[in-house]
Amino acid sequence: MATVASFLKHLSLSPNKSDNEGLFLINFFKYSGFGSGQLLGRTNFDLLVSTIQQNSYWDQKKEHLLKIFLDEVKSFLTQEKLDIDLVRFKELISKQVIEVEKPLELLTIVSRKIKKKLTADQKVKLKVLPSGEIMCLVMDEKQNLEVSVFSSRVTLSKGLLSPLLPKTQLYYNSNMDLKRGLFQRLQTDSHTYNFVLTQNGLKGCALSGSFLQLKEKMLGELKSDLPVFFPLKNIEGHFIDLSSDPFYLELCNGLDRSITMLKRRESGAYSLAKKALKSTYLALKYVFEDDKHLKSKLLQLEHTIQAEYQCAEQARNLLD
């Protein structure tokens, strides 16, 4: 049976490889988290359909894109065996896509879809995000959590509105840590982050634009220097209690330590304070925008720095 790698190789040798459609298809199969040995089939094609429908640019050009893609598949089938229902694929991608403007209406559409898939051991919670999108939290009996975010774009077919596949899908264990070995996807307005957690840290890529162009490869520990870190923390802020969030606690402790060290005039105090200020500014900008507690601690640190600077200036003036 055909693999993702063999189909990707076929696309890379295609005359269309440099066209917009060709670039999009190559980037999709290259960076969407499919293993090179993974069999090419329904899962890959369903995600392709949803990716096209999520993007207004490609949804408007889907007829031309569909023709090119089907031509590539038919050409590929002359060399490899592929178990795929092309009729079903064409039906899916041909569905009309509309924007749902009212969040509560979107909540009803998503709820109807989710409840059909729930098992007896699962509990679900839905919430409307500030963006108007819907977050779905599904927890099983072992306290494992699946987090999905549904955009306001839905399909209309035979009078029925249905949500697209989630634009963001994350998996957590009972300790609220991202699960290892599972493909995770997080999408913002401007970027898509596809990654997996391994024993050696996070491995994945940050993609940008309608063509899913590679912006940055991600490799290493899940820390603030990885581009996915702040978007991920922004998502987690909607369901993880701040009192148990290691990142939030680290920010607060860093501010407190900086204030204490400055007042005691300890060595390295200003260096630590500078690092704490930078981390907190970024966190308030991208994650904890309305957090009064963090803002209060930041203000205390700024006042302490100013006070210590003024004391140092006065001391220098006395010596002159």
N, C-alpha and C positions, 0 to 999 in steps of 0.2 A: 504493500500500500504506500501511497505517496506521503511524504513528510513535509513539514513546513520548510525545512532547509532545501529540499529539492524544488519546491515551488518558488522559493525565493531566488534560487539560482536561475530558474527559468525566467523570472521577471527581470533579473539583472542582465540577461542576454537579449531581452526583447527590444525591438526597434522603438517601443514607446517609453523606454527607461528614462529618457531625459525630458519627456513631456510632463506637465503638471500631474496628470492622472497617474503616469508611471511612477513618478517620484513618491506620490502619496501612497500608492499600493506597496512599493518597496519598503518605505519607512514603516508602514503599518505592520507588515509581516516581520520586519527586522527588529522592531523595538517594542512590540506589544506583549512581550513576556512569554512568547511561545518557545519551548525548548526546541533545539535544532532537530532532535529526534522525534518530536511530537508528530503524531499522525495528523494530516490535514483533513479537516472535516467540518461538521456542523458547528462546533464550538467556535472555531476560528471565523467562520463565515457569518455567524450570528453577531459576533462582536464587531465585525467589519460593517455590517448593516447598521448597527446601533451607532458606531463611530461616525458614519456618513450622516445619519439622521440627526445626531446631536449637533452637527456643524452646519449652520445655515448656508455657508459657501458651497459645500459639497452637496447638500440636499437640493440646492437649486440647479446643480449641474449633474445630478445623479443619472439622468438618462444617458448622457455621453459617457460618463464614468462606468455605468453598467455595461454599455456596449463594449468598451475596451476591456473591462474585466472578464466578461464572458468570452470574448475572443481569446484572451490569454488562457482561460481555463480550458476551452475547447482545444487549443493548440497543445496545452500541457497533457490533455487526455490521450493524445496520440502517442505519448511516450510513457505515461504512468497511469496506474489504476487509481481512481478516486471515487470514494463512496460519498457522493453528495447529490442531494435533490435540487437541481438547478431551478426547477419549476417553483419549489417552495422559496428558494432564495429570491427569485424575481418577484414573487408575490410580496415577500416581506419588504423589499427595498422600494417597491412601487406604492406602498401605503402612503396616504397623505399625512404630513406632519404639521401640527398646529401648535401654537403657544397658548397655554392656559394662563390667563392673567390673574385669576383669583386664587390665592393660596389655599383657601378652604376647599375649593372645587378640586384643586390638584391633590389635596390631602385625601379626599374621598376616592379619587381615581387610584391612587397608590395603595390606599388601604384595602380596596376591593381586590387588587391584584395580590398583595402580600398575604392576606388572610386565606387565600386559596392554596397557598404553598406551605402554610404553617403545619408543623407536626404537633402531636399531643404534648411533647416535652419542651416546646418552645414558647417563649413569651415575647410579645412585640410592643414597642413603643414608637409612636410617630410624632415628629415635631416639625413645625414650620420654622425654617431658618430665616434670618433677617433678609436674605436674598430672595425669599419667596419660594426657594426650593424645599424639598421634603427630605428630612433625615429619618431613616428607618433603623431602629436598633432591635436586633433579634438575639435573644439570649437563650441558650439551651440549659438543660438540667445540671450540666457541669460548670455553668457560669462562663462558658465561652461566648464571646460576643461577635456578631457580624454587623458591621456598620455600612449602610448604603446611603448614598445621596442621589435623589432623583431630580432631574432638571424639570423645568416647566414645559419642555417639549414632549408632546404625546402623539401617538398615531390615532388616526380616525379611520375605522374600517367597519363597514356595514352598520353604521350608527353607533359603534362602540368606541369609547376612548380608552386607550391603554398606555401606560408609561413605557418609555424606552428602557433599555437596560440601564442600571445605575451608572452615573458618570464617575462616581467614586465608590470603591468597594474595599473595605479593610477588615482584617480578621484579628481578634484579640483572644488571648487566653484568660483564665480566671483571675490572673494577677494584673490584668489590663496592660499586658505587654503584647506587642505585635507578634503574631505567631510566626515561627520559623518555617521556611520551606514552602510557603504559600505565596502565589503571585498576588501582589497588592497594587491597586490603582487609585490614584488621587488626581482629580482634575479641577483646576481653577479656571477663571475666565481666560487666562492667557497661556497656561502651561498644563501639560499632562505629565505626571510622575508615575512611572512603572518600575516596581522594584520587588525584591524578595529579601527576607532576612535569613542569613546563614550563620553558622557558628563563628565566622570571621567578620560579621557585621552586615551592613546593608550593601546590596549590589543592585544597580538599576540605572535608569537614565531619566533625564529631564528633557521633555520635548516641547517645542513651541510652534504656534501658528497652525493654520489649516493643513499644512503639508507635513505636520509631525516631524519637523526638522530637529535633529539632535542638537540640543543646547549644551548639555553637559552630561558626562558619564558620572555616575555616583558610586563610590566605593569607600567603605570605611564605617566607623562607628556612627550611630545615629546621634549626631551632635549639631550644634547651630551652624557649623560651617557647611553642612550639606544643604543644597537648595530646597529639599523637600521638608526640612525640619520645621520651619515656621508655618507653612501651609498645613502640615500634619498637626501641629499643636493647636492651630486655629480650629480644626475639626474636632480635636479631642476636648477642647474647651466646652463643647456642648454636651458632653456626657461623662467626663471624668471630674470628680470632686477635687477642687483646688487643694484641699487639705491633704490629699494623698498624691498630688501630682509632683513628682521629683523635680521637674524643671521649675515649677512655680516656687517650690520650697527652697530650691537652690538660689533662685533670684532673691528671695526675701532674706535668706541667711547671708548672702553675699553683701547685700546692702547693710545689714546689721553689723557684720564684721568690719566693713569699711568704716562705718560711723565710730565704732568702738576704737579701732586702731588709730583713726585720725585724732580722736580726743586724747588718746594716750601718747600720741606722737611717736608711734612705733615705726620702725624701718619697713619700707614697702607699702605703707598705708596709701599713699597717693597712687601708686601703680595699681593696687587692688581696687581702689575707688574708681579709677578710670575704666577698668574692665567691667566693674559692676554697673557703672553708668551706661556704658555702651550696650551691654546685654539687656538692661532694663528698658532703655529707649526703644530698642528693636522689638522687644516683647510687647511693650505697650502699643507700638505701631501696628504689629501684625497679629497679635494674639489676644492680649488682655486690655483692649482699648478702654474699657469702662471700669477697670478694677480700681476702686478707691483706695484699698489697702496698699496696693503696690505703688500707686501715685503718692500716697502719704509718705511711705518709706523713702521714695526717690527724692521728695521735697526735703526730708530731713537730712539726707546725704548732701544735697546741694547746699543747704544752709550751713551744714558742718564744714564743708570744704571752704565756703566763703568766709566763715568765722575764723578758721585756722589760717587761711591766707592773710586775713587782716591782722591777726596776731603776729604772724611772721613779718609782715610789713612794718608793724609798729616796733618790733624788736630790732629790725635792721635800721630803722630811723634813729633809735636810741644809740646804736653803735656808731653811727656816722658823726 
